[in-house]
Amino acid sequence: MLIIISALLLAHTFDNAYKLNQNIKNKNKSTFVDEKMILGIVGSPRKGKLTDQLITRCLEGVESVGVEIEKVYLVDSKIQYFTKQTKCSEELNNLWKQADALVIGAPVYWGGINGLTKDFMDIVEIIDVNGKYGIGISVAGGTGRGLCSALQNIYRFFYHRQIRAIDPTPVSRFNFKEILETIYDSGRRLAELSKERKPFEGDKDRMEYYEKLEYLNYAFLDEMMLLARQLIKISKDKAAFQKAKHEYETAESLIGQGKRQEAIEYAVNTYRMLYFDPPKS
Ligand SMILES: Cc1cc2nc3c(=O)[nH]c(=O)nc-3n(C[C@H](O)[C@H](O)[C@H](O)COP(=O)(O)O)c2cc1C
């Protein structure tokens, strides 16, 4: 009996201590973090798949810094293509307004972002976002082709809407695992930056900023070279590895000499030698 009473008393004490700790944590949250919120947008209609996993991981990074998150699946909202009559849902418009920063993840369909994400971009009501921070993630889960052109779709949108976007993130099946790790840190960085908004002073300032971002000026060949690099990184055990690497280096050297047309053959060879089909699901 005595043992049971002692155990109950101990459990009660622990429970109170836990509640007190939670109260302090919550208080700290509102006092010091200033209740910032970052919105994650899943543009893929497939919940739980690649885009969703990357957004989730990025938001985990955000949360680790003590910043609030909201996550939305565009597929859950009745998004219609733009006409003068169509309106975005109040919920999405309000979340955009409230968010201090944004993460948009979109799957790559034929070299661009999918229609759902684009329709959302066309109709969402955007007021006063100059200098809010953002991250864009493009997910080319098939051949990988189009991962940069689709990323450019997202960052062009950010550019036009005056969002101060960081860390352009092109993802294929070949670098997916790696990005699933690094996107956590991008989320953390985004959360830190979102604490102080930094509006662009004008067109010059904004253009200078965007000109410096990686991948946004990638053409077909640059994209193929990126995919080749991603494949080389994960193919060390493959029989064709050395030969493929040599092809890649030849392409690289030709590009360095300004011979882009000649380089194409070698870039494509690298990709072909190391490419593997997606697992059947
Ligand atoms: C209509 C359509 C077009 C696609 N086009 C491409 C493409 O150009 N490049 C590519 O790598 N994958 C392409 N894919 C594959 C998707 O990028 C892949 O399914 C991706 O995983 C989608 O992201 P999710 O897993 O988050 O849905 C396409 C898929 C569909 C349905």
The ligand as a Gaussian input file, in Angstrom:
#p B3LYP/6-31G(d) Opt

LIG

0 1
 C        2.523000      14.753000     -66.099000
 C        3.839000      14.399000     -65.488000
 C        4.995000      14.894000     -66.042000
 C        6.240000      14.592000     -65.462000
 N        7.363000      15.150000     -65.992000
 C        8.561000      14.925000     -65.409000
 C        9.741000      15.568000     -65.890000
 O        9.741000      16.387000     -66.796000
 N       10.920000      15.255000     -65.272000
 C       10.975000      14.382000     -64.227000
 O       12.050000      14.118000     -63.720000
 N        9.862000      13.807000     -63.738000
 C        8.663000      14.068000     -64.292000
 N        7.540000      13.501000     -63.754000
 C        7.644000      12.700000     -62.524000
 C        7.390000      13.560000     -61.303000
 O        8.298000      14.624000     -61.219000
 C        7.515000      12.673000     -60.074000
 O        6.400000      11.821000     -60.034000
 C        7.674000      13.416000     -58.770000
 O        7.995000      12.488000     -57.794000
 C        6.475000      14.078000     -58.297000
 O        6.641000      14.524000     -56.957000
 P        5.821000      13.834000     -55.753000
 O        6.492000      12.538000     -55.460000
 O        5.947000      14.784000     -54.624000
 O        4.445000      13.690000     -56.260000
 C        6.304000      13.773000     -64.317000
 C        5.121000      13.251000     -63.770000
 C        3.903000      13.569000     -64.333000
 C        2.662000      13.036000     -63.693000

